[in-house]
Amino acid sequence: MCIRDRHEGPSRVRGCGPSDRHGVTVLTGDVVRVTFDKPLEGKATNQFWIVLVPSDAPESATQGRVILPRNITSAELPTSAPGDYEVRLHGRYPEKDYALLSRVPVKVEGWPVKTGASVVVPSR
């Protein structure tokens, strides 16, 4: 799972490897773009989902989760308030309500803003 800011320059990619856990910084009202190195191949009993939550939220935090369709390679999560967050990837849904697979830190800076839809999942 890689995290990119909206500008997606090579120097802005974070969280793509085990040694790269510095995260990325975005502005409030912007989106956090999550990309996967290969399409997700979930099954009916093993689906993946992502969520943007405060970094101190328990691992079981599910509010705002987005269940990812099969074969997806990217998704966007909007931001609305400054703070320290994490994008978390979970699997094994609906067998388990949460099963954390990966997490990448995201710092959101700026003033709180109102956002529209809670998530944008690009179509293929």
Protein Blocks (a to p, Z undefined) as FASTA:
>chain_A
ZZddfklpaklgghkamklcnbpaddehiacddddfbdcdddfklccddddddfkbcfkl
mghpacddehiabdcdddfbecdddddddehiakbmbdcfbdcddddedjddddfdfbdc
ddZZ
